[in-house]
Amino acid sequence: MSLHITLNAHKSKSEEMVDFAIAYEHELQNHQLYVTGSIARRIKENTNLMITPYMSGPMSGDQIVALIAMNQIDLIVLLRDPLIAQPHEPYITELLRIADLHSISVATNMATEELLVKAIERDDFSWRELIQKRYPELGPWE
């Protein structure tokens, strides 16, 4: 099953996100990736992953929320910096609320990120196929 995955990170965590993409390129290459502008460029420079870039900053959350509302996201990776107050914290809260509402898995740190990649490797996301079958009106499913 091909998943739709967003990769996003606070500025202080962007290098970790690039390192993650490099380390797990073999697994991520089979999925549709949506990545913020600056991180997208750096991942493209360091891997052969095919990605769809989207805006950086607070507006990226709105784009992700829209994709979730159309049921086109299966997994969110958002590396957050818990030590720095973010001016766009309300956007982050909204993103997490919508992800919970739609039962979308979210990783906000490297430990959870790695666990979810291992779940992808084991094909533990087959429950998303059940949601697709049960709620086809939420599609389109590609």
C-alpha positions in Angstrom: 0.0 0.0 0.0 1.3 3.4 -1.0 0.9 6.0 1.8 0.6 9.8 1.6 3.0 11.2 4.1 3.8 14.8 5.2 7.2 15.7 6.4 7.5 19.0 8.3 9.8 20.3 11.0 10.4 23.4 13.0 13.5 25.3 11.9 15.7 24.0 14.6 14.7 20.4 13.7 15.0 20.7 9.9 18.4 19.0 9.8 17.0 16.0 11.7 14.2 15.8 9.1 16.7 15.7 6.3 18.8 13.0 8.1 15.6 11.0 8.6 14.8 11.1 4.9 18.3 10.0 4.1 18.3 7.2 6.6 14.9 5.9 5.5 15.1 6.7 1.8 14.7 2.9 1.0 11.3 2.9 2.8 10.0 6.3 1.9 10.6 5.9 -1.8 7.5 3.8 -2.2 5.2 6.5 -0.8 3.9 9.9 -1.8 5.7 12.6 0.2 4.5 16.1 0.9 7.4 18.3 2.2 7.7 22.0 3.1 9.7 24.1 0.7 13.1 24.5 2.3 13.2 21.0 3.7 12.0 19.7 0.3 14.9 21.3 -1.5 17.4 19.8 0.9 15.9 16.3 0.8 16.0 16.5 -3.1 19.7 17.5 -2.9 20.5 14.5 -0.7 18.2 11.7 -1.9 16.4 10.4 -4.9 13.0 10.7 -3.3 10.1 12.0 -5.3 8.3 14.7 -3.3 5.6 17.2 -3.6 6.7 20.5 -2.1 4.4 22.9 -0.3 4.8 26.3 1.4 7.0 26.7 4.5 5.9 28.4 7.7 2.5 28.7 9.3 0.6 28.3 6.0 2.0 24.8 5.6 -0.4 23.7 8.4 -3.4 24.9 6.4 -2.3 22.9 3.4 -1.9 19.8 5.5 -5.2 20.3 7.2 -6.9 20.6 3.7 -5.3 17.4 2.6 -6.4 15.6 5.8 -10.0 17.0 5.3 -10.0 15.4 1.8 -8.7 12.2 3.5 -5.5 12.3 1.4 -3.0 12.0 4.2 -2.1 8.7 6.0 0.8 9.8 8.2 2.1 13.1 9.5 5.7 13.6 10.6 6.1 17.0 12.3 9.3 17.4 14.2 8.6 19.9 16.9 11.0 21.9 19.1 9.4 21.8 22.5 11.9 24.2 23.9 11.1 27.1 21.7 7.7 28.8 21.8 6.3 28.9 18.2 4.3 32.0 17.1 2.1 29.7 15.0 1.3 27.3 17.9 -2.5 27.6 17.2 -1.9 26.2 13.7 0.0 23.3 15.2 -2.8 22.6 17.7 -5.4 22.7 14.9 -3.3 20.3 12.8 -3.1 17.8 15.7 -6.8 18.2 16.4 -7.7 17.4 12.8 -5.3 14.5 12.7 -7.0 13.0 15.8 -10.4 13.6 14.3 -9.5 11.7 11.2 -7.4 9.0 13.0 -4.1 10.0 11.2 -0.9 8.8 12.9 1.4 11.7 13.9 5.1 11.6 14.9 6.4 14.7 16.6 9.8 13.4 17.6 12.5 11.1 16.2 11.5 8.2 18.4 7.9 8.1 17.2 9.1 8.8 13.7 11.2 5.7 13.7 8.4 3.5 15.2 6.0 4.6 12.4 8.6 3.8 9.7 9.0 0.4 11.2 5.2 0.0 11.1 5.3 1.0 7.4 8.0 -1.6 6.7 5.7 -4.3 8.4 2.7 -3.0 6.4 0.9 -2.2 9.7 -1.1 0.6 7.9 -3.6 -1.7 6.3 -6.2 -0.2 8.6 -6.2 2.8 6.3 -7.5 0.6 3.5 -10.4 -0.3 5.8 -11.2 3.3 6.3 -11.0 3.9 2.5 -13.5 1.0 1.9 -15.8 2.1 4.8 -15.9 5.8 3.8 -15.5 6.1 0.1 -17.2 9.4 0.1 -14.2 10.8 1.9 -12.0 10.0 -1.1 -10.6 10.4 -3.7 -8.3 7.5 -3.0 -5.2 7.1 -5.1 
